[in-house]
């Protein structure tokens, strides 16, 4: 029967019901969902509809497919990314990694780390209030947590601020870039972040090991010192299924 105008898609109704059943811990210790054949029979729909529903939950990070075994409730714990805590001076200013706030004792690895002096692209130059082509240090890396690729981060720091510091090295030292900037007299005192959700590009699908059409969070951060100068911009692409973004605000 054709879907009536305004009526929700059947696959979304199935996804909503499965999400409710997952929240109710209906699938027990094995965390195994019924087979696709059983789901077709239970919901009286086509195989394509079932696979669309499962795809929705997979892209949300709620379920995962195991080859030859079926679909399971994902065991992955979301990375709780609290912006105000991780950007606090009491975090990086005391030589701790900002990731310590996000992952506790989970295993973190930075891969494909690239540090190079480049001519500032036009958009980067505008963000840093530089002339196009002025030199900036680009720190580009991919982050892996518990063996899963979760984010690509690319930051840019003006050459006149980074030169002679460990910012130009792969290991920037305790507290990272912001601690080194503070040691050089350029410590950030204010941050601005912009976020938007969108579908991953084909290149991002390959880079972050995503399913085609999976959502990502594109996050841009500007770090400013006391006189308002932007000392770093950081552009991050997050696998949306791996993160829970939290913002605490004082009353």
C-alpha positions as CSV (number, residue, x, y, z in Angstrom):
1,X,0.0,0.0,0.0
2,X,1.5,3.4,-1.0
3,X,2.5,5.7,1.8
4,X,0.1,8.5,2.5
5,X,1.3,12.1,2.5
6,X,2.8,13.0,5.8
7,X,2.9,9.4,6.9
8,X,6.4,8.4,8.3
9,X,8.5,6.0,6.2
10,X,8.1,2.4,7.4
11,X,11.8,1.9,7.8
12,X,11.9,4.8,10.3
13,X,9.1,3.3,12.3
14,X,11.0,0.1,12.5
15,X,14.2,1.9,13.4
16,X,12.3,3.8,16.2
17,X,10.9,0.5,17.5
18,X,14.3,-1.3,17.5
19,X,15.8,1.8,19.2
20,X,13.2,1.5,21.9
21,X,13.9,-2.2,22.3
22,X,17.6,-1.6,22.6
23,X,17.0,1.1,25.3
24,X,14.9,-1.4,27.1
25,X,17.8,-3.9,27.0
26,X,15.5,-6.4,25.3
27,X,18.2,-8.3,23.5
28,X,19.9,-9.5,26.7
29,X,23.5,-10.5,27.4
30,X,24.2,-11.7,23.8
31,X,23.0,-8.3,22.5
32,X,22.1,-10.0,19.2
33,X,19.2,-8.7,17.2
34,X,16.8,-11.0,15.4
35,X,17.9,-12.1,11.9
36,X,16.9,-10.0,8.9
37,X,14.5,-12.8,7.9
38,X,12.9,-12.7,11.3
39,X,12.7,-8.9,11.2
40,X,11.0,-9.1,7.8
41,X,8.4,-11.5,9.2
42,X,7.9,-9.6,12.5
43,X,7.3,-6.2,10.8
44,X,5.8,-7.6,7.6
45,X,8.0,-5.6,5.3
46,X,10.5,-6.2,2.5
47,X,14.2,-7.0,3.0
48,X,15.1,-3.5,1.6
49,X,13.0,-1.9,4.3
50,X,14.6,-3.9,7.0
51,X,18.1,-3.0,5.7
52,X,17.2,0.7,5.6
53,X,16.1,0.5,9.2
54,X,19.2,-1.3,10.3
55,X,21.3,1.2,8.3
56,X,19.8,4.1,10.3
57,X,20.7,2.5,13.6
58,X,24.2,1.6,12.3
59,X,24.9,5.2,11.3
60,X,23.7,6.3,14.8
61,X,26.3,3.9,16.3
62,X,23.7,1.8,18.1
63,X,24.3,-1.5,16.2
64,X,27.1,-3.2,14.3
65,X,27.2,-5.9,11.8
66,X,29.5,-9.0,12.4
67,X,30.3,-10.9,9.2
68,X,28.6,-14.3,9.2
69,X,26.9,-13.7,12.5
70,X,24.3,-10.9,12.1
71,X,23.5,-7.6,13.8
72,X,24.4,-6.8,17.4
73,X,23.9,-3.9,19.8
74,X,27.2,-1.9,19.6
75,X,29.5,-2.2,22.5
76,X,31.1,1.1,21.8
77,X,30.8,3.8,24.6
78,X,30.3,7.3,23.1
79,X,33.2,9.7,23.7
80,X,31.7,12.4,25.9
81,X,33.2,15.6,24.6
82,X,32.6,18.4,27.1
83,X,33.9,21.6,25.5
84,X,34.1,23.8,28.6
85,X,36.0,21.3,30.6
86,X,38.4,20.2,27.9
87,X,39.3,23.9,27.0
88,X,39.7,25.0,30.6
89,X,43.2,26.3,31.5
90,X,43.2,24.0,34.4
91,X,43.3,21.1,31.9
92,X,45.9,22.0,29.2
93,X,47.5,24.7,31.4
94,X,48.6,22.0,33.9
95,X,50.2,19.8,31.2
96,X,47.3,17.4,30.7
97,X,45.9,16.4,27.4
98,X,42.5,17.7,26.6
99,X,41.6,14.2,25.5
100,X,41.9,13.1,29.2
101,X,38.5,14.8,29.8
102,X,36.9,12.9,26.9
103,X,38.2,9.3,27.2
104,X,39.3,8.7,30.8
105,X,41.5,5.6,30.7
106,X,40.6,4.5,27.2
107,X,43.4,3.9,24.7
108,X,44.1,6.9,22.4
109,X,46.5,7.0,19.4
110,X,47.3,9.8,17.0
111,X,48.1,8.4,13.6
112,X,49.3,9.9,10.3
113,X,50.7,12.9,12.2
114,X,52.0,15.5,9.7
115,X,53.7,18.8,10.8
116,X,54.7,21.2,8.0
117,X,55.2,24.8,7.3
118,X,52.9,25.9,4.5
119,X,51.6,29.0,2.8
120,X,48.3,29.9,4.4
121,X,45.3,29.1,2.1
122,X,42.9,32.1,1.6
123,X,40.3,30.9,4.1
124,X,43.0,30.1,6.8
125,X,44.6,33.5,6.2
126,X,41.3,35.3,6.7
127,X,40.6,33.4,9.9
128,X,44.1,34.2,11.3
129,X,44.0,37.8,10.0
130,X,47.1,37.1,7.8
131,X,47.9,37.9,4.2
132,X,47.2,35.1,1.9
133,X,50.4,33.0,1.4
134,X,52.0,34.0,4.8
135,X,53.6,31.0,6.5
136,X,51.6,28.9,9.0
137,X,52.3,25.6,10.7
138,X,49.8,22.9,9.8
139,X,49.4,20.1,12.3
140,X,47.3,17.3,10.7
141,X,46.4,14.1,12.5
142,X,43.9,11.3,12.8
143,X,42.7,10.1,16.2
144,X,42.0,6.5,17.0
145,X,40.3,5.4,20.3
146,X,40.3,1.7,21.2
147,X,41.2,0.8,17.6
148,X,38.4,2.9,16.0
149,X,39.1,6.0,13.9
150,X,37.0,8.7,15.4
151,X,38.3,12.1,14.2
152,X,40.5,14.0,11.8
153,X,41.9,17.3,13.1
154,X,43.9,19.9,11.2
155,X,45.1,23.0,13.0
156,X,47.0,26.1,11.8
157,X,49.2,28.3,13.9
158,X,51.0,31.5,12.5
159,X,54.7,30.9,12.0
160,X,55.7,33.9,14.0
161,X,54.0,32.4,17.1
162,X,55.1,28.8,16.6
163,X,58.7,29.3,15.4
164,X,61.2,28.0,18.0
165,X,58.6,26.0,20.0
166,X,57.7,22.4,20.1
167,X,54.6,23.2,18.1
168,X,56.8,22.5,15.1
169,X,57.5,19.0,16.3
170,X,55.4,15.9,16.2
171,X,55.3,15.7,20.0
172,X,54.3,19.2,21.2
173,X,54.8,18.2,24.8
174,X,52.6,18.2,27.9
175,X,49.5,20.4,27.5
176,X,50.0,20.5,23.7
177,X,49.8,23.5,21.4
178,X,48.1,25.8,23.9
179,X,50.6,25.2,26.6
180,X,53.5,26.0,24.2
181,X,51.7,29.1,23.1
182,X,51.3,30.3,26.7
183,X,55.0,29.6,27.3
184,X,55.8,31.9,24.4
185,X,53.5,34.6,25.7
186,X,50.6,33.9,23.4
187,X,48.4,31.8,25.6
188,X,44.7,31.6,24.6
189,X,42.1,33.1,26.9
190,X,39.0,32.7,24.8
191,X,37.7,30.1,22.4
192,X,35.0,30.1,19.8
193,X,33.5,26.9,18.3
194,X,31.2,26.4,15.3
195,X,29.6,23.1,14.6
196,X,27.5,21.7,11.8
197,X,26.2,18.2,11.0
198,X,26.3,16.9,7.4
199,X,26.9,13.8,5.4
200,X,30.5,12.6,5.0
201,X,32.2,13.3,1.7
202,X,33.6,10.2,-0.1
203,X,37.1,11.2,1.1
204,X,36.0,11.4,4.7
205,X,34.2,8.0,4.3
206,X,37.6,6.5,3.4
207,X,39.6,8.5,6.0
208,X,37.3,7.8,9.0
209,X,36.3,4.3,7.9
210,X,32.6,5.2,7.7
211,X,29.6,3.8,5.8
212,X,28.6,5.7,2.7
213,X,26.3,8.5,3.6
214,X,27.2,8.4,7.3
215,X,26.9,11.7,9.3
216,X,29.8,13.7,10.6
217,X,30.2,16.7,12.8
218,X,32.3,19.5,11.3
219,X,33.8,21.5,14.2
220,X,35.8,24.7,13.8
221,X,37.6,26.2,16.8
222,X,39.3,29.6,17.0
223,X,41.7,30.2,20.0
224,X,42.3,33.9,20.9
225,X,44.8,35.6,23.2
226,X,44.0,38.5,25.5
227,X,44.4,41.2,22.8
228,X,41.9,39.3,20.5
229,X,44.4,37.9,18.0
230,X,43.6,34.4,16.8
231,X,46.5,32.2,17.6
232,X,45.2,28.9,16.3
233,X,42.3,27.6,14.2
234,X,41.5,23.9,14.4
235,X,39.2,22.2,11.9
236,X,37.9,18.8,13.0
237,X,35.8,16.1,11.3
238,X,34.1,13.8,13.9
239,X,32.4,10.5,13.3
240,X,29.0,11.6,14.6
241,X,28.2,8.1,15.9
242,X,31.2,8.1,18.2
243,X,30.6,11.3,20.1
244,X,28.2,12.8,22.6
245,X,28.8,16.6,22.7
246,X,28.1,18.2,26.0
247,X,28.0,21.9,27.0
248,X,27.7,23.1,30.6
249,X,26.7,26.7,31.2
250,X,26.8,28.6,34.4
251,X,23.4,30.1,35.5
